Amino acid sequence: MSESVKGFKFVDEVCKNPIKKVKELKEKTGRKIMGYICAYPPIEMLTAANVIPYRVFGDVNEPITEGDRVLPPVICSYVRSIVDLSIKGKFNFLDGVIWSHSCDCMHKGGFVYTSIVGKPEPYVLEIPTTVREGTIDVFKYELSEFKKWLENFAGKEISMEELKEAIEKHNKQRFLVRKLYELRQQDPPLISGVETLKVISVVEALPVEEGNKVLEEVIDEAKKRKDKPKKQRARLLIWGSIIDSPALLQMIEEAGANIVMDDTCVCSRQFWLHSQDPSIKTTGDLIENLARSYLLENKCPRIYLGSYGDLKKDYKKDLEERFGYLKDYIENWKVNGVIIHSLRCCDVHGYEVPQVKDYLSMLGVPSIYIEPEYDAKSLPPLRTRIEAFLETIS
């Protein structure tokens, strides 16, 4: 790829074949590539170890054949797709891959991968499911164990100075991602939902330094270009599970909507810290800082935040505690409709749907719930429902 290709054009080129780009980086730099399948592995530690983080996705256009041979259909199709592609050798260019205990399907998928595929070298990261007294210490211990494994994998010790520098680089990336999302606060937004997903997907396939450069170029180009998205009657937020293919977002935007915000596994959740200081601290115990930020700030529904602090049977208060950040999204991005998305058999998100709908009803924001498979063929039947929903938004 030519060095002169920048901004949106670079993003489009990499999106066509991200694996080709990563292979080129590996050949050029000699650095190891570590795949990760969830937003919970602290990629700052990978950067500190001079390992390139690569966000592993399935393929909605690839029929799941080998994956269905080793995993039952009640396992979410995203996990089955990744196992399927692993057995078929698509990820052989990776040197290692991190599975996470983010849900039972992901956890079991990691062990099935380990026993059947085994290459590239796997690691299954254990993550607490509740936030209460002592939980941070538990996750800190898990990250300390992961650090030991990573040092052995990389063939080098990770100094605290290297980890601090890596955290600073990724903090800059979080800042730039926020700037990217602020472009969507305007009406019409300066960047579409499809474009945002493509940009984030590319950033998650590159070393942090290159990813930051791409973000800066895209932000600058989006502010100056004339062919910005058209204004639509609906300004939507998408909440839910994994969306790594632009096909669904493209269908929604072509139906007459601007997707101006998201709360999904691939995009904002990986970068958004909801504390007053939206960055990971670089002073004190760095491992504890990572454990605290990844556990408390990642708004994945797998974490039961209701057990943190004063626990009382107050449904409205619990909804506000769990989903109050959505109100900030709705107000700051002028959202007038929400699409609640959960892959079929994704229990983590599926069990949360009634509460999310209740909270949105409290705010007076209309919503629709969709439950597709991780398969491009499951999308066309949703078009009529989405078009009908958009007609209800004035």
C-alpha positions in Angstrom: 0.0 0.0 0.0 1.4 3.4 -0.9 2.6 5.6 1.9 0.7 8.5 0.3 -2.7 6.9 1.0 -4.1 8.6 4.1 -7.3 9.2 6.0 -10.5 7.7 4.7 -8.8 6.2 1.6 -6.3 4.4 3.8 -9.2 3.1 6.0 -11.1 1.8 3.0 -8.0 0.1 1.6 -7.2 -1.7 4.9 -10.8 -2.7 5.5 -10.7 -4.7 2.2 -8.0 -6.9 3.6 -6.8 -6.1 7.2 -4.9 -9.4 7.5 -2.7 -8.4 4.5 -1.8 -5.1 6.2 -0.9 -6.8 9.5 1.2 -9.4 7.7 3.1 -6.5 6.0 3.6 -4.9 9.4 4.9 -8.2 10.8 7.4 -8.6 7.9 8.5 -5.0 8.1 9.0 -4.7 11.8 9.6 -8.2 12.9 7.2 -7.7 15.9 5.0 -10.5 17.1 1.2 -10.1 16.5 -1.2 -10.9 19.4 -4.9 -11.4 18.6 -7.5 -10.6 21.1 -11.2 -11.3 20.9 -12.8 -9.0 23.5 -12.5 -5.5 24.9 -11.2 -6.7 28.2 -7.5 -7.7 27.6 -5.4 -4.7 28.5 -3.7 -4.0 25.2 -1.4 -1.5 26.9 0.5 -4.5 28.2 0.9 -5.8 24.7 2.2 -2.5 23.5 4.7 -2.4 26.4 5.9 -5.8 25.4 6.5 -4.6 21.8 3.7 -6.8 20.6 1.2 -5.6 18.1 -2.4 -6.0 19.3 -4.9 -7.2 16.6 -8.6 -7.4 17.3 -9.9 -10.7 16.0 -13.2 -10.8 14.2 -15.3 -13.5 12.7 -16.7 -13.3 9.2 -20.4 -12.9 8.6 -20.0 -13.9 5.0 -18.2 -17.2 5.7 -20.5 -20.2 6.4 -19.8 -21.8 9.7 -18.9 -25.4 8.9 -16.0 -26.6 11.1 -17.1 -24.5 14.0 -20.5 -26.2 14.0 -18.7 -29.6 14.2 -17.1 -28.8 17.5 -19.5 -26.3 19.1 -23.3 -26.7 19.6 -25.7 -24.2 18.0 -26.7 -22.7 21.4 -23.2 -21.2 21.5 -23.3 -17.7 20.0 -22.5 -17.6 16.3 -19.8 -15.0 16.8 -17.7 -17.4 18.9 -18.5 -20.3 16.5 -17.3 -18.2 13.6 -14.0 -17.4 15.2 -13.4 -21.1 16.1 -14.5 -22.0 12.6 -12.0 -19.6 11.0 -9.3 -20.7 13.4 -9.7 -24.4 12.4 -9.6 -23.3 8.7 -6.2 -21.6 9.4 -7.3 -18.0 8.7 -5.5 -16.8 11.9 -2.2 -18.7 11.3 -0.4 -15.4 10.8 -0.9 -14.6 14.5 1.7 -15.5 17.1 -0.7 -15.7 20.0 -4.4 -15.1 20.8 -6.1 -14.0 24.0 -9.5 -15.4 24.8 -11.4 -13.9 27.7 -13.9 -15.2 30.3 -16.2 -12.4 29.2 -19.1 -14.9 28.9 -19.5 -18.6 29.1 -19.6 -19.0 25.3 -16.3 -17.1 24.9 -14.8 -19.0 27.9 -15.7 -22.4 26.5 -14.8 -21.3 23.0 -11.3 -20.5 24.2 -10.9 -24.0 25.7 -12.2 -25.7 22.6 -9.8 -23.6 20.6 -6.9 -24.6 22.9 -7.7 -28.3 22.7 -8.5 -28.5 18.9 -6.4 -25.8 17.3 -3.8 -24.7 19.8 -1.9 -22.6 17.3 -1.4 -19.6 17.6 -0.5 -19.9 21.2 -3.7 -19.2 23.3 -4.2 -17.5 26.7 -7.6 -17.4 28.5 -7.9 -14.3 30.7 -10.2 -14.8 33.7 -12.3 -11.7 34.6 -14.5 -11.2 37.7 -18.3 -10.9 37.0 -19.2 -8.6 39.9 -17.7 -5.4 41.3 -17.4 -5.4 45.1 -14.9 -5.3 47.9 -11.8 -7.3 46.8 -12.8 -7.7 43.1 -10.1 -5.2 42.0 -7.5 -7.2 43.8 -8.7 -10.4 42.1 -8.4 -8.9 38.7 -5.1 -7.3 39.5 -3.8 -10.8 40.4 -5.1 -12.1 37.0 -3.4 -9.3 35.1 -0.1 -9.9 37.0 -0.3 -13.6 36.0 -1.1 -12.5 32.4 2.0 -10.2 32.5 4.2 -13.1 33.4 2.8 -15.2 30.5 3.2 -12.2 28.2 6.8 -11.6 29.2 7.6 -15.3 28.5 5.7 -15.0 25.2 7.5 -11.8 24.1 11.0 -12.9 25.4 11.4 -9.7 27.4 10.5 -8.2 30.8 8.0 -5.4 30.8 9.3 -2.5 32.9 7.0 -0.1 34.7 8.4 2.7 32.6 7.5 0.8 29.4 4.0 0.2 30.7 3.6 3.8 31.7 4.6 4.9 28.2 2.2 2.4 26.6 -0.6 3.7 28.8 0.1 7.2 27.7 -0.1 6.2 24.1 -3.4 4.4 24.5 -4.7 7.4 26.6 -4.0 9.5 23.6 -5.9 7.0 21.4 -8.9 7.3 23.8 -8.8 11.1 23.5 -8.7 10.9 19.7 -11.6 8.4 19.6 -13.7 10.8 21.6 -12.8 13.6 19.1 -13.9 11.3 16.3 -17.2 10.7 18.1 -17.7 14.4 18.7 -17.9 14.8 14.9 -21.2 12.9 15.1 -22.7 15.4 17.5 -23.4 17.9 14.7 -26.5 17.7 12.7 -25.9 16.3 10.2 -22.9 14.4 11.6 -19.6 14.8 9.9 -19.0 11.1 9.8 -21.4 8.2 9.4 -21.9 5.2 11.5 -20.5 2.9 8.8 -17.4 5.1 8.5 -16.9 5.2 12.2 -17.0 1.4 12.4 -14.5 1.1 9.6 -12.1 3.5 11.2 -12.3 1.8 14.6 -11.8 -1.6 13.1 -8.7 -0.4 11.3 -7.3 1.3 14.5 -7.8 -2.0 16.3 -5.7 -3.8 13.7 -2.7 -1.5 13.9 0.1 -0.6 16.5 -1.1 2.2 18.7 1.2 4.8 17.1 -0.2 4.1 13.6 -3.7 3.9 14.9 -3.4 7.4 16.4 -2.0 8.7 13.1 -5.0 7.3 11.2 -7.4 8.9 13.7 -5.8 12.3 13.4 -5.9 12.1 9.6 -9.6 11.0 9.5 -10.6 13.7 12.0 -8.9 16.4 10.0 -10.3 15.2 6.7 -13.9 14.8 8.1 -13.9 18.4 9.2 -12.8 19.7 5.8 -14.6 17.4 3.3 -17.8 18.5 1.5 -19.4 15.0 1.0 -20.6 14.6 4.6 -23.6 12.4 5.5 -27.0 13.8 4.7 -29.3 15.0 7.5 -32.0 12.3 8.3 -35.0 12.5 10.6 -33.7 9.8 12.9 -30.6 10.2 15.0 -29.9 6.7 16.4 -27.9 5.1 19.1 -27.1 1.4 18.8 -26.7 -0.5 22.0 -25.6 -4.1 22.2 -23.3 -7.0 21.3 -20.7 -7.4 18.6 -21.2 -5.5 15.4 -18.0 -5.8 13.3 -19.4 -5.8 9.8 -20.7 -2.5 8.2 -23.6 -4.4 6.5 -26.1 -3.8 9.4 -25.2 -0.2 9.9 -25.3 0.5 6.1 -28.8 -1.0 5.9 -30.0 1.2 8.8 -28.5 4.4 7.4 -29.8 3.7 3.9 -33.3 3.3 5.4 -33.1 6.9 6.5 -31.2 7.3 9.7 -28.0 8.9 11.0 -26.3 6.6 13.4 -24.7 9.2 15.7 -23.6 7.1 18.7 -23.0 3.5 19.7 -22.5 1.4 22.8 -21.2 -1.9 21.4 -18.3 -4.3 21.9 -16.2 -3.2 19.0 -16.5 0.6 19.0 -17.0 3.0 22.0 -16.8 0.4 24.8 -13.2 -0.4 24.2 -12.1 3.3 24.4 -14.7 5.0 26.6 -13.8 5.7 30.3 -16.7 7.2 32.1 -14.9 8.8 35.1 -14.2 12.5 35.3 -10.7 11.9 34.0 -11.2 9.8 30.8 -7.8 8.3 31.0 -5.9 5.5 32.8 -3.7 6.9 35.6 0.1 6.7 35.0 1.0 7.2 38.6 1.0 4.7 41.5 0.4 1.0 40.9 0.0 0.7 37.1 -1.3 -2.9 37.2 -4.0 -1.9 39.7 -4.8 1.2 37.6 -5.4 -1.1 34.5 -7.5 -3.5 36.6 -9.7 -0.7 38.0 -10.2 1.0 34.6 -11.0 -2.1 32.6 -13.3 -3.6 35.3 -15.2 -0.4 36.3 -15.2 1.7 33.2 -16.1 -1.0 30.5 -19.9 -0.9 30.4 -20.3 -4.5 29.1 -23.4 -6.0 30.7 -21.3 -9.1 31.8 -20.3 -7.0 34.9 -22.9 -6.7 37.6 -22.4 -3.2 38.8 -25.5 -3.3 41.0 -23.4 -5.1 43.7 -21.0 -2.1 44.0 -21.7 0.2 46.9 -25.0 0.5 48.8 -27.2 -2.4 47.5 -31.0 -1.8 48.0 -34.1 -3.0 46.2 -34.7 0.2 44.2 -35.3 -0.7 40.5 -35.2 2.9 39.2 -32.1 3.6 41.1 -30.5 0.4 39.9 -31.4 1.3 36.3 -29.9 4.8 36.7 -26.7 3.3 38.2 -26.3 0.8 35.4 -27.4 2.9 32.4 -27.0 6.5 33.4 -24.2 6.9 30.9 -26.7 6.2 28.1 -28.6 9.3 29.1 -25.4 11.3 28.6 -25.0 9.8 25.2 -28.7 10.6 24.3 -28.4 14.2 25.5 -25.0 15.0 24.1 -25.6 13.3 20.7 -29.3 14.4 20.4 -30.5 10.9 20.0 -34.2 10.4 19.3 -34.2 6.6 18.8 -32.3 3.5 20.0 -31.7 0.1 18.3 -31.1 -2.6 20.9 -29.0 -5.3 19.3 -28.2 -8.7 20.7 -26.8 -11.6 18.7 -29.0 -14.7 19.0 -27.8 -16.9 21.9 -25.9 -14.0 23.5 -27.2 -14.4 27.0 -25.0 -11.6 28.4 -26.8 -9.0 26.3 -30.2 -10.8 26.0 -30.8 -10.8 29.7 -30.1 -7.1 29.9 -32.5 -6.1 27.1 -35.7 -5.7 29.3 -33.8 -3.4 31.7 -32.4 -1.3 28.9 -35.8 -1.0 27.3 -37.3 0.0 30.7 -34.6 2.7 31.2 -35.2 4.1 27.7 -38.9 4.2 28.4 -38.2 6.2 31.6 -36.3 8.7 29.4 -39.1 8.8 26.8 -36.8 7.5 24.0 -38.4 5.0 21.5 -36.5 1.8 20.9 -36.6 -1.4 18.9 -35.0 -4.8 19.7 -33.4 -6.9 17.0 -31.8 -10.4 17.5 -29.9 -11.5 14.3 -27.5 -14.3 13.8 -23.8 -13.5 13.1 -24.6 -14.1 9.5 -25.1 -11.6 6.6 -28.1 -13.6 5.4 -30.0 -12.8 8.6 -30.0 -9.0 7.9 -32.5 -8.5 5.0 -35.5 -9.7 7.0 -34.8 -6.9 9.5 -35.1 -4.1 6.9 -38.9 -3.9 7.1 -38.9 -3.7 10.9 -36.2 -1.0 10.9 -38.0 1.0 8.3 -41.3 0.8 10.3 -39.4 1.9 13.4 -37.9 4.9 11.6 -41.3 6.0 10.5 -42.4 6.4 14.1 -39.6 8.9 14.7 -40.6 12.4 13.7 
